[in-house]
Amino acid sequence: MATIDTQVIPKEQTPNRGLITVSVMLATIMQALDTTIANVALPHMQGSMGATQEQISWVLTSYIVAAAIFMPLTGFMSARFGRKQVFLWSVVGFTIASMLCGAAQSMSEIVLFRLLQGVFGASLVPLSQSVLLDTYPREKHGSAMAMWGVGVMLGPILGPSLGGWLTEYYNWRWVFYINLPFGLLAWFGIMAYVKETPIDLSKRFDMTGFVLLALSIGALQMMLDRGQSQDWFASSEVAIEAGLAILAFYLFVVHIFTHRHPFIEPGLFSDRNFSLGLVMIFVIGVILLATMALLPPFMQNLMGYPVVDVGIILAPRGFGTMAAMITVGRLSGKVDVRYMLFLGLILTSYSLWEMTQYTADTSATLLVSTGMIQGLGLGFLFVPLSTISFATLAPHYRNEGTALFSLMRNIGSSIGISLVMTYLAQRLQINHAAYANFISPSNQALQLAVQNGVLDTASPAGLMNINAMVNRQASTMAYLQDFRIMMWFTLAALPLIFLFKSHSKNVK
């Protein structure tokens, strides 16, 4: 194979920037939507396939694990075969796998096709970010990341509402079929307007490094996904997965610092802004999807909203995010990005504090306003962070860097969801026991309610009703305690902002 002579067109002369942006954004939105859109359809898929709860969970697990394992390959594949070629094949593979998921007739088929979706979709988001960073000059990176961030952030936010609407009024299979128009338009746009990058035939594949990292990520994702159902470390399976993840990651770190051609260049982490950016995007990953994992069941199970209404009420979060990203794009280059990061963390923390005041009777207006504030906060976080993290990183590290950036966001999301769900289950039990202590003959309020006929402690039906009331209050408090933990976690990230370098340097 001969080296392609095509050179990257200087950013100042790059034609068709708008069409390139639209094309890669379509691929980004397609992949980002698929991370959450299938969640809503799981009960319908379970009934259609006759699957158990544990079996249907593999529809999510297979996709998450495959995407996490193959995402770090993006840098090597782009250098070895050309970024445009990898992008095109990723779009084709992801779209075909989506169609196969929609047409699947058995659990084994849909799990296999979701696995393929994860393999091909892993590189879509990092490649789109890398293309935009190379397409726009450094002084316009803020605006470019604002446009890219719209797809990345709105996908997880709008996914549940779109998935709920498609499932309710059409069929769960349309959750996957909807990717076809996105995939076709993205493929034509990338083919026509995105320029190929030079191929580096000297790039060697570090199989040992890849296997160690894949083993670590795969074991971690399996542990996080299976932990709750298997009672965490009481299960030997989860303990083995945790040990394997730690051991493989330790060996991977030792390997990349001692190997001549490591799978991931250690020089990436010598850039302070990029290393801090990885930590911050982990935090954002936790907040974004963990919140979205808590709110729908809170609104459906405790507030009594149907699934379609939940999607409508949560949608304004996306509008808040979009408004913030448009604002950030206009402020780019005029305001120190650290101020925007600070504002984003404060707004997000404030919204989580507001959520700790929720009750089962909270109005839809308050739910919408709090969601918009949180959307604003996340918008002011994601775009400036995407800009400052790559401000001083050498251009030849961008393909690897964007893959790691997306990987850390995904790992943060997985860890965040597992932690909040585990904490929710634990606090539910503790709160239930605490509230149950008040159900006693010495409780004068209870006796008064019994005398007035409001409650009944003499019949099984009456006791079940009281237990349901206790469980409802215990569940509500457990959700609020989860929101409080997330608020403190967000505030704990504030000191990191002051460690970023404020001004980017031109990296040659």
VENPE-V143325 format. One line per field, one symbol per residue. phi: phi as a letter, one per 30 degrees, with the letter a starting at -180 (. if undefined). psi: psi as a letter, one per 30 degrees, with the letter a starting at -180 (. if undefined). Layout:
phi = ???
psi = ???
This chain:
phi = .ddddecddeedcddheddddddddddddedddddbddeddeedddddcicddddddddddddddddddddddeddddddcjddddddddddddddddddddcdcbddddddddddeddddecddddddddddddcdedcdddddddddeddddedddedddddddddcbaddddcdddeddddddddddddbdddcdccdddccddddddddddddddddddddceddcihddcddddddddddddddddddddddbddbddbddeeddddddddddddddddeddddddddddedddddccidddddeddddeeeddddddddddddddeicbeddddddddddddddddddddcdbdcedddddddddddddeddddcddedddddcdcdeedcdddddddeddddddedddddddddddddddddddddddddddbedddddddddddidbbcccedddddddddddddddedddddddddddddddddeddedcdddcdcdcd
psi = klkkfklkkkefgjlheeeeeeefeeeeeeeeefffefeefeeeeeeefhlleeefffeeeeeeeeeeefeffeeeeeeefkeeeeeeeeeeeeeeeeeeeffkfleeeeeeeeeeeeeffefeeeeeeeeeefeklefgeeeefeeefeeeefefefeeeeeeeeeefclfffeefffeeeeeeeeeeeeefkkllkkjffkkkieeeeeeeeeeeeeeeeeeefeefghbgfkeeeeeeeeeeeeeeeeeeeefffkeilekkffeffjeeeeeeeeefeeeeeeefeeffeeeeeeeeffgkleeeeeeefefeeeeeeeeeeeeeefkffkkfeeeeeeeeeeeeeeeeeffgklfgkleeeeeeeeeeeeeeeefeeeeeeeffgegkkeffeeeeeeeeeeeeeeeeeeeeeeeeeeeeeeeeeeeeeefffilffjeeeeeeeeggeljgfleeeeeeeeeeeeeeeeeeeeeeeeeeeeeeeeffeffeffkkeklkjk.
